[in-house]
Amino acid sequence: MKIKVMIADDNSFIREGMKIILTSFNEFDVVATVENGHEAVQYCERHEVDVALLDIRMPEMNGVEATRLLTERTATKPLILTTFDDDEYIHDAIKFGAKGYLLKNNDPERIRDAIRTVHNGHHVLQDVVLDKLKSGLIAADKDKVSDKGDKIDRTPFTERELDIMALIAKGLANKEISKKLFISDGTVANHITSILSKTGLEHRTQIAIYYLTGERN
């Protein structure tokens, strides 16, 4: 069965171009293209949509607010497509339930893989976007935010868990973490499961944000 995708972007060139690209892959069914977040939410409330590709800056309702409403009201998984000019929205989009955050200048195959990943229940956050998030947070409040987890309550965590949280915040994958800490991939995964359990978080992107900001939302 094909993955049902909706595209929301106020730029008709990008919107229609993305539709052509996705249609070229047999696994996708582009069920709708809309111009703003309000139309995106309305459509997904009335129709079955697996993944919604959302631009950030749109009239009437932006992609962040649309993400929040889609997460609250529908089973549609929001995937943000953005530019570097939208840095300030990264944190809110993830907080409100975005399952992925991807740059528009990616190759079609990268976007295809991201849609697959999100549809399968996983999260996608480009390393370059995570780096921008981290840099932006540190620049915004150097006294309160550090890359050493100074804002979090360290009490519930073991030193190994804190090490892993720090490396996740730097954008390292499990395999990279295992090599750096000289432990197995399985041990890394077990520690991450423990961290998620202790924090009530759902995925590694939220772990990174929590480590950098102390916020669990």
Solvent accessible surface area in square Angstrom, and as a share of the most:
residue,aa,sasa,rsa
1,M,227,1.01
2,K,105,0.45
3,I,17,0.09
4,K,57,0.24
5,V,0,0.00
6,M,0,0.00
7,I,4,0.02
8,A,1,0.01
9,D,6,0.03
10,D,67,0.35
11,N,66,0.34
12,S,63,0.41
13,F,172,0.72
14,I,52,0.26
15,R,24,0.09
16,E,76,0.34
17,G,27,0.26
18,M,13,0.06
19,K,80,0.34
20,I,125,0.64
21,I,57,0.29
22,L,0,0.00
23,T,84,0.49
24,S,81,0.52
25,F,31,0.13
26,N,127,0.65
27,E,51,0.23
28,F,6,0.02
29,D,59,0.30
30,V,21,0.12
31,V,46,0.26
32,A,17,0.13
33,T,42,0.24
34,V,16,0.09
35,E,90,0.40
36,N,7,0.03
37,G,0,0.00
38,H,76,0.34
39,E,64,0.29
40,A,0,0.00
41,V,5,0.03
42,Q,66,0.29
43,Y,47,0.18
44,C,7,0.04
45,E,83,0.37
46,R,178,0.65
47,H,92,0.41
48,E,117,0.52
49,V,8,0.05
50,D,32,0.16
51,V,0,0.00
52,A,0,0.00
53,L,2,0.01
54,L,1,0.00
55,D,11,0.06
56,I,0,0.00
57,R,115,0.42
58,M,16,0.07
59,P,72,0.45
60,E,145,0.65
61,M,33,0.15
62,N,47,0.24
63,G,0,0.00
64,V,11,0.06
65,E,56,0.25
66,A,0,0.00
67,T,0,0.00
68,R,71,0.26
69,L,13,0.07
70,L,0,0.00
71,T,61,0.35
72,E,110,0.49
73,R,140,0.51
74,T,30,0.17
75,A,97,0.75
76,T,7,0.04
77,K,56,0.24
78,P,1,0.01
79,L,0,0.00
80,I,0,0.00
81,L,9,0.04
82,T,2,0.01
83,T,59,0.34
84,F,89,0.37
85,D,108,0.56
86,D,5,0.03
87,D,51,0.27
88,E,110,0.49
89,Y,49,0.19
90,I,4,0.02
91,H,31,0.14
92,D,51,0.27
93,A,0,0.00
94,I,6,0.03
95,K,70,0.30
96,F,62,0.26
97,G,16,0.15
98,A,4,0.03
99,K,49,0.21
100,G,4,0.04
101,Y,1,0.00
102,L,0,0.00
103,L,12,0.06
104,K,44,0.19
105,N,125,0.64
106,N,29,0.15
107,D,96,0.50
108,P,51,0.32
109,E,86,0.38
110,R,87,0.32
111,I,3,0.02
112,R,49,0.18
113,D,53,0.28
114,A,0,0.00
115,I,0,0.00
116,R,94,0.34
117,T,43,0.25
118,V,0,0.00
119,H,64,0.29
120,N,101,0.52
121,G,47,0.45
122,H,112,0.50
123,H,53,0.23
124,V,13,0.07
125,L,30,0.15
126,Q,29,0.13
127,D,92,0.47
128,V,56,0.32
129,V,3,0.01
130,L,13,0.07
131,D,70,0.36
132,K,71,0.30
133,L,11,0.05
134,K,31,0.13
135,S,67,0.43
136,G,40,0.39
137,L,35,0.18
138,I,47,0.24
139,A,70,0.55
140,A,87,0.67
141,D,45,0.23
142,K,153,0.65
143,D,143,0.74
144,K,124,0.53
145,V,12,0.07
146,S,27,0.18
147,D,57,0.30
148,K,139,0.59
149,G,0,0.00
150,D,95,0.49
151,K,91,0.39
152,I,12,0.06
153,D,80,0.42
154,R,104,0.38
155,T,120,0.70
156,P,55,0.35
157,F,15,0.06
158,T,70,0.41
159,E,123,0.55
160,R,86,0.31
161,E,5,0.02
162,L,8,0.04
163,D,58,0.30
164,I,0,0.00
165,M,0,0.00
166,A,19,0.15
167,L,12,0.06
168,I,5,0.02
169,A,2,0.01
170,K,94,0.40
171,G,17,0.16
172,L,41,0.20
173,A,53,0.41
174,N,44,0.23
175,K,118,0.50
176,E,89,0.40
177,I,0,0.00
178,S,7,0.05
179,K,143,0.61
180,K,120,0.51
181,L,30,0.15
182,F,184,0.77
183,I,38,0.19
184,S,65,0.42
185,D,60,0.31
186,G,41,0.39
187,T,48,0.28
188,V,0,0.00
189,A,43,0.34
190,N,106,0.54
191,H,42,0.19
192,I,17,0.09
193,T,88,0.51
194,S,34,0.22
195,I,0,0.00
196,L,39,0.20
197,S,89,0.58
198,K,82,0.35
199,T,9,0.05
200,G,62,0.60
201,L,15,0.07
202,E,124,0.56
203,H,20,0.09
204,R,78,0.28
205,T,12,0.07
206,Q,30,0.13
207,I,0,0.00
208,A,1,0.00
209,I,3,0.02
210,Y,5,0.02
211,Y,10,0.04
212,L,1,0.00
213,T,8,0.05
214,G,26,0.25
215,E,84,0.38
216,R,107,0.39
217,N,113,0.58
